[in-house]
Each structure stands twice: as structure tokens, then as C-alpha cells.
């Protein structure tokens, strides 16, 4: 098949290294969650050409089967309904993300002073097919004013108080760096003083382009190229508290949140494709290229307790991210909590990106 993103060529299941050994039942559970969403709202066909209507047919077949298929039956389902295809972009590149956990308070005090905000009412999402004149190209969110639509405040302005006094605070954290990395991950579980648990997840953003603060620290000569991980960034900021505000403000993108239930502690937050994320089975992709809910086979390596280990698994495209750009670019969801964060923060590896195309697609 061909697409706006370039040709996709069939490769066959026999060419997938490790396919027979994967836990297909785990991949099935993630895809089954997508199938329920597809039944309610078929996904848009994106530039790579994976047809949302064909995927909806596969979803209907999935919903006719039990939610708890064994691995052999799940493998048979994927092989019967999909054909693996590979693009021409070349070797893929994979990073990781996770759902942080942090202590938080519903009221601010001397300790808890770093807020997570809900969207203000004047923040509007821009129709990408008909953007208003005067906005930078690609800006997806902006501020509605009496004079029309204009760029929203950037991170620096918000940190300096542009939205103070509006009652937008959902909760407060003790550490602004923790709050920043919750922005990067797009969700968090918050442990409250009374023992309660609150989840916050992405609701909107300021509309400004994302700039990695790891890049900022490289430009400042603080970190060396190839040594930038979440852990090294946190370490440098902990050693240079006076520089924290200026480093964080170097990323103009700002994330707003909403409260979300924790219905199943084993699952992650509901992400861009409107399904809860599954650890090791949900993938963030470039939403302009990839149709949501498509299975993707990955062959790469992931951080382990000592060095790295092979990562050969079937995931489902259920999320996206500002920095996830390109046909063979993927961001793997590793789960919730500190252990998942240790893996996600060090995940940077090249590998193979194989897209599963519905066999009914013409």
C-alpha cells in the first residue's frame, strides 16, 4: 500500500523477530480496550493511510470475542485480521513515558506551592483545517479575546503569575520540578494528605511549541549530548536550585489538566485515543501520520537493572505527544510510579517499527 507518508510494504509475520514468544494476551487486552472505543467513535484515517473504517471492522470482530483471550487465540486473531507493513523512513527511534506519582495537597501552604492548573475558559482549541489568520503555523491552542484569537501565555508568563487568582488550581505539589515532569508525562497519580488518591490527566495546552529542557541544558553546557535523561536533568536541577525557574521557562509549552477517576489501578490514565493506557502495550505516535488504535510491532532494547534487554512486543497506538514526530517514532508507556519512571526516563533506543494494516483494507 502507499500513503502520503510514503509507501508501506508487507513483511509477513515470519519476519517479526520474537513474534511467537510475545504475550499476545497482553496485547489483546490493550487492543480490546481500543475496540470498545472504536465502536463508539471510529478513528480518523491519517496520512499513512490506515483506514479507520477497516479498523472499525476489525474492532467489531474483536468485540465478538471474550475480553480475556488466551495468548494462542489472541495471536490467531491478530494474524487473521492484520498484515504487518514496514515503511521506508528507516530505523525507528523509541523513548518512554510513564504516569508519575507524587504527594500533593488540595490547598497551598509553605510546603505545597507548585500548582497544577485546569484550563481557563478563554483557552480555545484551533481547528487545524481552518486556523484563524495571525497565529503561528501549527498552533493548536490559543486565547480568545475581545479582539479575536491570539497566542496564549507561555510557560514563563504563567510561572510569573499570568493566571494567578483565577481559582484554576486543581492541586499543589511541593516541588516545581515534579510538577514540570508531570507536564511532560501528561498525567499523574497524586497522593493526598488524608490518604486519598487523585488522578490528573491532560486537558489542554498553551499551544506553544514544545522545547526539551534537556536541549536547553546542552546549550548551556550543563549536560553533554548523549547524557541527557530524566534522571540527569533532575540531578542537575537539584544541584542548581537558583536556575530551576529559568530552565523550566525555556520550554514555552504549558499543560493544563483535569481530574480523572482511578477506576482500575492496574491501568494508566485515559490518553489521546480516549482509552486507558496499558503498561508496555500502549504507544504514543505522531497523530498526523498514524491512525489511532492501530497495532504496532516494536523490536528494540529497553533499560534493565544492568544494561539493557530486548524489547519485542506488540503495542497499540493509543496516545500522542508534542515531541513524537515521524513515521517510525514511538513513545512507550511503561506504567505508573517510580519503577516505571526509572525505565521510561532512560529509554532511548533505535529499533524496528512495523505497522499492522487491516486485511480488509483495499
C-alpha positions as CSV (number, residue, x, y, z in Angstrom):
1,X,0.0,0.0,0.0
2,X,1.0,3.6,-0.3
3,X,0.3,6.7,1.6
4,X,1.0,10.4,2.0
5,X,3.7,9.5,4.5
6,X,5.4,7.1,2.0
7,X,5.0,3.5,0.9
8,X,4.2,0.8,3.4
9,X,5.3,-2.7,2.3
10,X,4.1,-6.0,3.7
11,X,6.7,-8.0,5.5
12,X,4.9,-11.0,6.9
13,X,4.7,-12.4,10.4
14,X,7.6,-14.7,9.9
15,X,9.9,-11.7,9.6
16,X,8.9,-10.4,13.0
17,X,11.7,-11.3,15.4
18,X,10.3,-12.6,18.6
19,X,6.6,-12.7,17.4
20,X,6.0,-16.3,18.5
21,X,7.3,-15.5,22.0
22,X,5.3,-12.4,22.7
23,X,2.5,-12.3,25.3
24,X,-0.3,-11.9,22.8
25,X,-2.9,-12.0,25.5
26,X,-1.5,-8.8,27.0
27,X,-1.6,-7.1,23.5
28,X,-5.1,-8.4,23.1
29,X,-6.3,-6.7,26.3
30,X,-4.9,-3.4,25.2
31,X,-6.5,-3.7,21.7
32,X,-9.8,-4.8,23.2
33,X,-9.9,-1.5,25.1
34,X,-9.4,0.2,21.8
35,X,-12.1,-1.8,20.1
36,X,-14.6,-0.6,22.6
37,X,-13.7,3.0,21.8
38,X,-13.7,2.4,18.1
39,X,-17.3,1.0,18.3
40,X,-18.3,4.3,19.8
41,X,-16.2,6.6,17.6
42,X,-14.3,5.2,14.5
43,X,-10.9,6.8,14.3
44,X,-9.9,9.3,11.6
45,X,-7.8,7.9,8.8
46,X,-4.4,9.7,9.0
47,X,-1.7,10.4,6.5
48,X,-0.1,6.9,6.4
49,X,-3.4,5.7,5.1
50,X,-4.5,3.1,7.6
51,X,-8.2,3.2,7.0
52,X,-10.3,3.9,10.1
53,X,-13.4,2.2,8.6
54,X,-11.4,-1.0,8.0
55,X,-10.1,-0.8,11.6
56,X,-13.6,-0.5,12.8
57,X,-14.5,-3.8,11.1
58,X,-11.6,-5.5,13.0
59,X,-12.9,-3.9,16.2
60,X,-16.3,-5.4,15.7
61,X,-14.7,-8.8,15.3
62,X,-12.8,-8.2,18.5
63,X,-15.8,-7.3,20.5
64,X,-17.5,-10.6,19.5
65,X,-14.7,-12.4,21.3
66,X,-14.1,-12.7,25.1
67,X,-12.1,-9.9,26.8
68,X,-9.8,-12.5,28.3
69,X,-8.5,-14.5,25.3
70,X,-5.5,-16.8,25.9
71,X,-2.3,-16.0,24.2
72,X,-2.7,-18.5,21.4
73,X,-6.2,-17.3,20.5
74,X,-5.1,-13.7,20.6
75,X,-2.2,-14.4,18.3
76,X,-4.6,-16.1,15.8
77,X,-6.8,-13.1,15.9
78,X,-4.0,-10.7,15.1
79,X,-2.7,-12.9,12.3
80,X,-6.2,-13.4,10.8
81,X,-7.1,-9.7,10.8
82,X,-3.9,-7.8,10.2
83,X,-0.9,-7.8,7.9
84,X,2.5,-6.4,9.1
85,X,3.8,-3.5,7.0
86,X,7.0,-1.5,7.2
87,X,7.7,2.0,6.0
88,X,10.6,3.5,4.1
89,X,11.6,6.1,6.7
90,X,14.3,3.8,8.0
91,X,15.2,2.8,11.6
92,X,12.7,3.8,14.3
93,X,13.5,5.6,17.4
94,X,11.8,4.9,20.8
95,X,11.6,6.8,24.1
96,X,9.5,6.0,27.1
97,X,7.0,7.8,29.4
98,X,5.0,6.9,32.5
99,X,2.5,8.1,35.0
100,X,4.3,9.8,37.9
101,X,3.1,9.5,41.5
102,X,3.7,12.5,43.8
103,X,2.5,13.8,47.2
104,X,0.1,16.7,46.8
105,X,-2.4,18.9,48.6
106,X,-5.7,20.4,47.7
107,X,-4.7,23.6,49.4
108,X,-1.5,25.6,49.2
109,X,0.9,26.3,52.1
110,X,4.6,26.8,52.7
111,X,5.4,23.3,51.5
112,X,2.9,22.8,48.7
113,X,3.2,25.8,46.4
114,X,3.6,24.4,42.9
115,X,0.2,24.3,41.3
116,X,-1.3,22.1,38.6
117,X,-4.0,24.1,36.7
118,X,-7.2,23.3,34.9
119,X,-7.8,25.1,31.5
120,X,-9.0,28.7,31.7
121,X,-12.2,29.5,29.9
122,X,-10.6,31.7,27.3
123,X,-8.3,28.9,26.1
124,X,-9.7,27.5,22.8
125,X,-8.6,24.7,20.6
126,X,-7.9,25.7,17.0
127,X,-9.5,23.9,14.0
128,X,-6.4,22.6,12.2
129,X,-8.3,22.6,8.9
130,X,-9.2,26.3,9.1
131,X,-6.9,28.2,11.5
132,X,-7.6,31.9,12.1
133,X,-5.2,34.3,10.5
134,X,-2.3,35.7,12.5
135,X,-1.4,32.6,14.6
136,X,1.9,30.8,14.1
137,X,1.6,27.8,11.8
138,X,0.6,24.6,13.6
139,X,-0.6,26.3,16.8
140,X,-3.4,24.1,18.1
141,X,-4.5,26.2,21.2
142,X,-4.9,29.9,21.6
143,X,-6.5,32.7,23.7
144,X,-9.9,34.1,22.8
145,X,-10.0,37.9,23.4
146,X,-12.3,40.8,22.5
147,X,-10.0,41.4,19.6
148,X,-10.1,37.9,18.3
149,X,-7.8,34.9,18.8
150,X,-4.2,35.4,19.8
151,X,-1.4,33.3,21.2
152,X,-1.9,32.2,24.8
153,X,0.6,32.9,27.6
154,X,3.7,30.8,27.5
155,X,5.2,28.9,30.4
156,X,7.4,31.7,31.6
157,X,4.4,34.1,31.8
158,X,2.3,31.6,33.7
159,X,5.1,30.9,36.1
160,X,5.3,34.6,36.7
161,X,1.6,34.8,37.6
162,X,-0.3,35.5,34.4
163,X,-3.1,33.1,35.7
164,X,-2.9,33.8,39.4
165,X,-6.1,34.5,41.3
166,X,-8.3,32.7,38.9
167,X,-9.1,29.6,41.0
168,X,-7.7,27.3,38.4
169,X,-5.6,25.2,40.8
170,X,-6.5,21.5,41.0
171,X,-3.8,20.6,43.5
172,X,-0.4,21.8,44.7
173,X,2.9,19.9,44.7
174,X,5.9,20.6,46.9
175,X,8.5,20.6,44.0
176,X,8.1,22.6,40.8
177,X,10.4,20.1,39.1
178,X,8.0,17.3,40.0
179,X,5.2,19.5,38.6
180,X,7.1,20.1,35.4
181,X,7.7,16.4,34.8
182,X,4.0,15.8,35.3
183,X,3.5,18.2,32.5
184,X,6.0,16.3,30.3
185,X,4.2,13.0,31.1
186,X,0.7,14.4,30.7
187,X,-0.8,12.7,33.8
188,X,-0.1,11.8,37.4
189,X,-1.4,10.0,40.4
190,X,-1.5,12.3,43.4
191,X,-1.3,11.0,47.0
192,X,-3.2,13.4,49.3
193,X,-2.6,14.0,53.0
194,X,-5.7,12.2,54.0
195,X,-4.6,9.0,52.2
196,X,-6.8,9.6,49.2
197,X,-5.6,9.2,45.6
198,X,-6.4,11.6,42.8
199,X,-5.5,11.2,39.2
200,X,-5.0,14.2,36.9
201,X,-4.6,13.9,33.2
202,X,-4.1,16.1,30.1
203,X,-6.9,18.5,29.3
204,X,-5.3,21.2,27.0
205,X,-2.1,23.1,26.5
206,X,-0.9,26.6,25.8
207,X,-0.3,26.0,22.1
208,X,3.3,27.0,22.1
209,X,5.8,24.5,20.6
210,X,7.5,22.1,23.0
211,X,11.2,22.6,23.7
212,X,13.0,20.0,25.7
213,X,14.8,21.3,28.7
214,X,17.5,18.7,28.1
215,X,18.3,20.6,24.9
216,X,18.4,23.8,27.0
217,X,20.9,22.3,29.4
218,X,23.0,21.1,26.5
219,X,23.0,24.6,25.0
220,X,24.1,26.0,28.4
221,X,26.9,23.5,28.6
222,X,25.4,22.0,31.7
223,X,24.9,18.5,30.2
224,X,26.7,16.7,27.4
225,X,24.9,15.3,24.3
226,X,24.2,11.6,24.8
227,X,24.0,12.0,28.6
228,X,20.5,13.6,28.8
229,X,18.0,11.5,30.7
230,X,15.2,12.4,33.1
231,X,17.5,11.4,35.9
232,X,20.4,13.5,34.8
233,X,18.1,16.5,34.3
234,X,16.7,16.1,37.8
235,X,20.1,15.7,39.2
236,X,21.4,18.9,37.7
237,X,18.3,20.9,38.7
238,X,18.6,19.6,42.3
239,X,22.2,20.9,42.4
240,X,21.3,24.3,40.9
241,X,18.1,25.4,42.5
242,X,18.6,29.0,41.5
243,X,18.5,28.0,37.8
244,X,15.3,26.0,38.1
245,X,12.8,28.7,37.1
246,X,14.8,29.9,34.0
247,X,15.4,26.3,32.8
248,X,11.8,25.3,33.1
249,X,10.7,28.5,31.4
250,X,12.9,27.6,28.4
251,X,10.0,25.3,27.4
252,X,7.2,27.6,26.4
253,X,4.6,24.8,26.2
254,X,2.4,24.6,29.2
255,X,0.0,21.7,30.1
256,X,-3.5,22.1,31.7
257,X,-5.1,19.1,33.5
258,X,-8.5,17.7,34.5
259,X,-9.4,15.3,37.3
260,X,-9.9,11.7,36.3
261,X,-11.1,8.7,38.2
262,X,-8.8,5.8,39.1
263,X,-11.2,3.0,38.1
264,X,-8.6,0.3,37.7
265,X,-5.3,0.9,39.5
266,X,-3.7,-1.6,37.1
267,X,-4.3,0.7,34.1
268,X,-2.9,4.1,33.3
269,X,-4.7,7.3,32.5
270,X,-7.1,7.8,29.6
271,X,-4.9,9.3,26.9
272,X,-5.4,10.9,23.5
273,X,-7.2,8.0,21.9
274,X,-9.7,8.0,24.8
275,X,-8.7,4.7,26.2
276,X,-6.8,3.9,29.4
277,X,-3.1,3.1,28.8
278,X,-1.7,-0.3,29.4
279,X,1.9,-0.7,30.6
280,X,4.2,-2.0,27.9
281,X,1.4,-2.2,25.5
282,X,0.4,1.4,24.7
283,X,2.3,3.6,22.3
284,X,2.3,7.3,21.6
285,X,2.7,8.1,17.9
286,X,2.6,11.0,15.5
287,X,-1.1,11.6,15.3
288,X,-0.8,13.4,11.9
289,X,0.5,10.2,10.4
290,X,-0.8,7.2,12.4
291,X,-4.5,6.3,12.8
292,X,-5.2,5.7,16.4
293,X,-5.8,2.2,17.7
294,X,-3.6,0.5,15.1
295,X,-1.3,-2.3,16.5
296,X,2.4,-1.7,16.1
297,X,5.1,-4.3,16.4
298,X,8.4,-3.0,18.0
299,X,11.8,-4.5,18.0
300,X,14.2,-2.5,20.2
301,X,16.0,-2.6,23.5
302,X,14.8,-1.3,26.9
303,X,16.7,-0.3,30.1
304,X,17.2,-3.1,32.6
305,X,18.7,-3.4,36.1
306,X,22.1,-3.9,34.4
307,X,22.4,-2.6,30.9
308,X,19.5,-3.3,28.5
309,X,17.4,-6.2,27.3
310,X,15.5,-7.0,24.1
311,X,12.0,-5.4,23.8
312,X,10.0,-7.2,21.1
313,X,6.3,-6.6,21.7
314,X,3.0,-5.7,20.0
315,X,1.7,-2.4,21.2
316,X,-1.4,-0.3,20.2
317,X,-1.2,3.3,19.1
318,X,-3.3,4.9,21.8
319,X,-1.6,8.2,22.5
320,X,0.4,11.1,21.0
321,X,2.9,13.8,22.2
322,X,4.3,17.1,21.0
323,X,7.8,15.6,20.6
324,X,6.6,12.4,18.9
325,X,7.1,13.3,15.2
326,X,7.8,11.0,12.3
327,X,6.6,7.7,10.8
328,X,8.9,5.5,12.8
329,X,8.9,7.5,16.1
330,X,7.3,5.9,19.2
331,X,7.0,6.7,22.9
332,X,6.3,3.6,25.0
333,X,4.1,3.8,28.1
334,X,5.8,1.9,30.9
335,X,3.2,2.2,33.6
336,X,2.8,4.2,36.8
337,X,5.1,5.0,39.7
338,X,8.8,5.3,40.4
339,X,9.9,1.9,39.0
340,X,8.2,2.7,35.7
341,X,9.8,6.2,35.7
342,X,13.3,4.7,36.1
343,X,12.8,2.7,32.9
344,X,11.0,5.4,31.0
345,X,13.5,8.1,31.9
346,X,16.4,6.1,30.5
347,X,14.6,4.8,27.4
348,X,16.3,6.0,24.2
349,X,16.9,3.4,21.6
350,X,16.7,2.8,17.9
351,X,14.7,-0.2,16.5
352,X,12.1,-1.5,14.2
353,X,8.7,0.0,13.7
354,X,6.1,-2.3,12.0
355,X,2.5,-1.1,11.4
356,X,-0.3,-3.7,11.3
357,X,-2.7,-2.9,8.4
358,X,-6.2,-4.4,8.5
359,X,-6.5,-7.2,5.9
360,X,-9.9,-5.8,4.8
361,X,-8.3,-2.5,3.7
362,X,-8.3,-2.0,0.0
